[in-house]
Amino acid sequence: MNLSVPRRATAVAALTVLAVTGLAGTTATAAPPSAPTAPAAPAGALAAPDIPLANVKQHLADLQSIATANGGNRAHGRTGYKASIDFVKAKLDAAGFTTTVQQFTYNGTTGYNLIADWPGGDANQVLMAGAHLDSVTSGPGINDNGSGSAGILETALAVSRANLQPTKHLRFGWWGAEELGLVGSKHYVNNLPSTERSKITGYLNFDMIASKNAGYFVYDDDPTLEGVFKNYFAGIGVPTEIETEGDGRSDHASFKNVGIPVGGLFTGASRVKTSAQVQKWGGTATAFDSCYHSSCDTTAAVNDTALDRNSDAIAHAIWTLGTATTPPPGPVFENTADVSIPDNGAAVTSSVTVSGVTGNAPATLKVGVDIVHTYVGDLVVDLIAPDGSVYNLHNRSGGSADNIVQTYTVNASSEVAGGVWKLRVQDKAAIDTGYINSFKLTF
């Protein structure tokens, strides 16, 4: 995991699906002890296989051997990193994946990303999982991030063993130079045409999933992706918390900053586990990973239980999201007239009139928002139903990318569908300009 986090990015957002159930976050609570049985797959999705812990640990042992044979690390620009790429690629090639090694240059040295596509699935709906493969120069990086790399590798191999026929196209990525500022994943995303970005329905990131003093943290960037992981852990009796330590510090940020919905798992880095978290998860009131970015980040410092649970959770997410059937969209209503947003001024609205739709709005009401603005961190964006009910879509805190081109899923099932719906936008700070480009409702 990378240490630094920028205040804002300059990338232009692409299409995302940010699923919001009730538009309010939920707080995980401790579940009672129960037998660790995996939760059932939702309707339309296949159940995931158990991921063999021994296989994942063997991948970590191989990465450790690579580091040991190459100066003790697998860092960008070092021989250990290229050997790591070659190792993972050989496994995937033998399993029937189509692999691509993408090169980039950083700090005068060549870096590499590895992309692996599983044949089949809807090419217009891509589910992607990724992890950075590089370590820091000071150690072999077995938890950070051999663990995430090994977890998605074994999940990909499980896809091959099952000869999975997913409904979505499955893609896996191993990123270079994450420790130097998310360099590899930024290069990948920035070189994707906007049409290809829009095909990625979700990116799942796994960075440090086997910390010795582990916690169980779930990314809360996208409620649908978050819910898949929360449901899994609830099903095996393991309480979770929202991940905050790694916000913007791992490769999911590269995808999020261009509007791709993201999710993921994390077991903690240098922060200290609180007494409440010790009661919840066990362990000690010390750093989640006392070997973070150190020479002791070896196979000896891996938490087998956390590695096992998180590897199974990765497979659960790939099978759940990758094999589910997507329902067709309903009627669409759109206003494409530009509406200027006053700088640090009064709220403005764009309206659409819904007709010919009876009953209440669906729980899967899609709200398409296209706002051109200098800095979205200054904006408050609300959906207003015909009866005046307000659903907050964006409230300044999510200002990591310029412009908003997003599709929010709003649970508005209590609202009568017919009538005038409004998108209300207010700029809450000075020296920024913009306008509403379009507002769309899909029932």
C-alpha positions, -999 to 999 in steps of 0.1 A, spaced: 0 0 0 12 34 -9 17 60 18 7 93 2 -27 105 -9 -34 135 -31 -62 160 -22 -77 160 -57 -71 144 -91 -75 160 -125 -89 130 -144 -122 133 -161 -148 109 -147 -163 81 -168 -195 62 -164 -200 45 -130 -228 27 -112 -228 39 -76 -255 18 -60 -271 35 -30 -296 17 -9 -316 42 9 -287 66 5 -276 60 40 -245 40 52 -248 12 76 -227 4 106 -215 -32 110 -220 -48 144 -205 -79 159 -222 -110 148 -226 -139 173 -202 -168 169 -214 -193 144 -200 -221 122 -180 -207 94 -202 -217 65 -203 -196 34 -235 -177 27 -257 -188 -2 -253 -171 -35 -281 -147 -45 -307 -157 -70 -292 -160 -105 -256 -163 -93 -236 -195 -88 -221 -205 -55 -183 -199 -52 -159 -228 -45 -138 -229 -13 -103 -214 -21 -76 -238 -8 -55 -219 18 -26 -242 10 -26 -230 -27 -26 -194 -17 2 -199 8 23 -217 -19 20 -186 -41 33 -165 -11 61 -190 -6 70 -186 -43 70 -148 -41 92 -150 -10 117 -172 -29 117 -147 -57 124 -118 -33 151 -138 -15 169 -146 -48 167 -110 -59 181 -88 -32 153 -93 -6 125 -74 -24 102 -73 -54 102 -35 -59 96 -15 -91 127 -15 -114 143 -44 -96 148 -79 -109 125 -93 -82 95 -75 -96 99 -87 -132 104 -122 -119 71 -119 -99 53 -108 -131 67 -137 -150 57 -161 -122 21 -150 -122 18 -148 -159 30 -184 -164 3 -196 -140 -24 -178 -158 -12 -187 -193 -13 -224 -183 -48 -220 -170 -62 -206 -202 -63 -169 -196 -54 -144 -222 -26 -123 -206 -11 -90 -216 20 -74 -201 17 -36 -202 49 -16 -199 54 19 -185 83 40 -174 87 56 -140 118 71 -124 138 61 -155 130 24 -152 106 1 -169 75 -11 -149 50 -37 -157 13 -44 -153 -2 -78 -160 -37 -81 -173 -55 -115 -175 -89 -119 -193 -110 -150 -189 -127 -159 -222 -164 -153 -224 -189 -132 -206 -205 -100 -218 -177 -78 -232 -198 -47 -224 -199 -57 -187 -165 -62 -173 -159 -72 -137 -123 -66 -126 -103 -76 -96 -68 -63 -90 -39 -61 -66 -5 -45 -67 24 -70 -71 53 -47 -62 69 -44 -27 88 -16 -12 126 -18 -15 130 -26 23 114 -60 22 98 -89 2 63 -75 6 45 -108 14 15 -92 31 19 -59 13 10 -70 -12 18 -106 -20 -13 -115 0 -38 -97 -23 -18 -108 -54 -19 -144 -43 -56 -142 -33 -67 -130 -68 -43 -154 -85 -58 -184 -68 -93 -171 -74 -85 -168 -111 -71 -203 -112 -103 -215 -95 -123 -198 -123 -102 -220 -147 -106 -252 -127 -144 -247 -127 -145 -237 -164 -167 -209 -152 -191 -195 -178 -198 -160 -163 -224 -136 -174 -199 -107 -171 -165 -107 -186 -139 -114 -159 -106 -95 -159 -78 -96 -133 -49 -71 -129 -15 -71 -111 -2 -35 -108 34 -23 -108 49 7 -89 19 11 -65 43 19 -37 56 49 -57 22 65 -61 -3 41 -78 18 44 -110 9 12 -127 -29 13 -122 -30 50 -132 -12 41 -164 -37 13 -171 -67 35 -165 -54 66 -182 -47 45 -213 -82 30 -215 -105 47 -240 -136 61 -223 -157 35 -241 -136 8 -224 -138 24 -190 -175 26 -192 -177 -12 -197 -161 -19 -163 -191 -24 -140 -169 -28 -109 -133 -29 -98 -124 -49 -67 -91 -41 -50 -72 -64 -25 -42 -48 -8 -30 -64 25 -55 -92 33 -34 -112 57 -21 -88 84 -7 -106 114 -29 -87 139 -58 -86 114 -90 -66 113 -117 -71 87 -123 -39 67 -146 -35 37 -144 -6 13 -176 16 14 -171 34 -19 -199 15 -37 -228 1 -16 -235 -28 -40 -199 -40 -39 -197 -32 -2 -228 -53 4 -214 -84 -13 -185 -85 10 -205 -76 41 -230 -103 34 -202 -128 30 -186 -120 63 -219 -118 81 -227 -153 67 -195 -167 84 -200 -148 116 -172 -123 112 -180 -87 119 -166 -60 96 -158 -23 97 -156 3 70 -121 7 57 -106 42 62 -69 38 67 -62 31 30 -86 57 14 -70 69 -17 -38 50 -9 -42 20 -31 -50 12 -67 -88 14 -63 -83 52 -63 -71 51 -99 -104 36 -109 -126 56 -86 -111 88 -99 -124 82 -134 -158 72 -122 -156 34 -120 -173 19 -90 -149 2 -66 -149 -21 -37 -124 -42 -18 -109 -57 14 -81 -48 38 -68 -62 71 -50 -31 84 -15 -16 82 3 7 106 -27 19 126 -31 5 161 -60 -19 168 -83 -4 194 -94 -23 225 -129 -25 210 -114 -41 179 -94 -65 200 -127 -76 216 -143 -80 182 -115 -98 163 -90 -109 188 -53 -100 186 -36 -72 206 -38 -35 209 -8 -30 186 -4 -22 149 -25 -43 126 7 -51 107 39 -45 127 60 -55 97 44 -29 74 70 -17 48 97 -36 67 121 -64 61 101 -87 84 71 -86 59 77 -123 51 57 -155 50 63 -158 88 43 -126 94 11 -138 76 -22 -144 94 -35 -177 79 -71 -173 91 -74 -138 76 -58 -150 44 -82 -179 42 -113 -159 49 -104 -131 25 -94 -154 -3 -128 -171 0 -145 -137 1 -127 -127 -32 -141 -158 -48 -176 -152 -34 -175 -117 -49 -163 -129 -83 -189 -156 -85 -217 -135 -71 -211 -104 -93 -198 -123 -123 -225 -149 -128 -256 -129 -118 -282 -120 -145 -286 -82 -151 -323 -72 -155 -331 -50 -185 -336 -13 -179 -371 2 -179 -383 35 -194 -359 64 -196 -366 101 -191 -339 127 -197 -333 164 -197 -302 174 -217 -306 212 -214 -276 229 -198 -282 246 -165 -255 269 -151 -244 264 -116 -236 298 -98 -203 300 -81 -209 298 -43 -245 306 -50 -281 295 -49 -291 259 -58 -303 253 -94 -324 224 -107 -328 203 -139 -363 187 -142 -378 157 -159 -415 149 -161 -423 112 -157 -454 100 -175 -468 66 -185 -453 49 -155 -478 36 -130 -473 28 -93 -443 36 -72 -407 41 -84 -386 9 -82 -360 2 -56 -335 1 -85 -343 36 -98 -313 48 -117 -304 85 -116 -280 96 -143 -259 127 -134 -237 145 -158 -222 176 -142 -193 196 -157 -175 214 -129 -140 225 -119 -141 206 -86 -169 183 -75 -158 185 -39 -176 218 -37 -210 205 -48 -241 192 -30 -263 172 -54 -298 160 -45 -326 141 -62 -361 156 -53 -391 133 -58 -425 147 -70 -437 148 -34 -407 168 -23 -387 140 -7 -350 146 -9 -323 120 -17 -287 131 -13 -265 119 -41 -233 138 -34 -223 160 -5 -189 175 -11 -169 148 6 -164 128 -26 -143 154 -44 -115 132 -57 -121 138 -94 -133 167 -115 -168 164 -131 -195 140 -121 -206 115 -147 -224 89 -126 -254 67 -124 -267 64 -88 -292 36 -78 -317 51 -55 -342 31 -34 -372 54 -40 -398 26 -38 -420 48 -15 -424 74 -41 -451 77 -67 -433 74 -100 -453 99 -121 -447 136 -119 -418 161 -119 -385 149 -106 -357 174 -100 -319 172 -98 -308 200 -74 -272 212 -74 -255 238 -53 -219 251 -53 -209 256 -17 -175 273 -23 -161 301 -43 -138 302 -74 -153 272 -92 -175 271 -122 -197 245 -139 -231 234 -152 -255 205 -153 -251 189 -186 -278 162 -183 -302 146 -158 -317 111 -166 -340 87 -148 -342 50 -157 -371 31 -142 
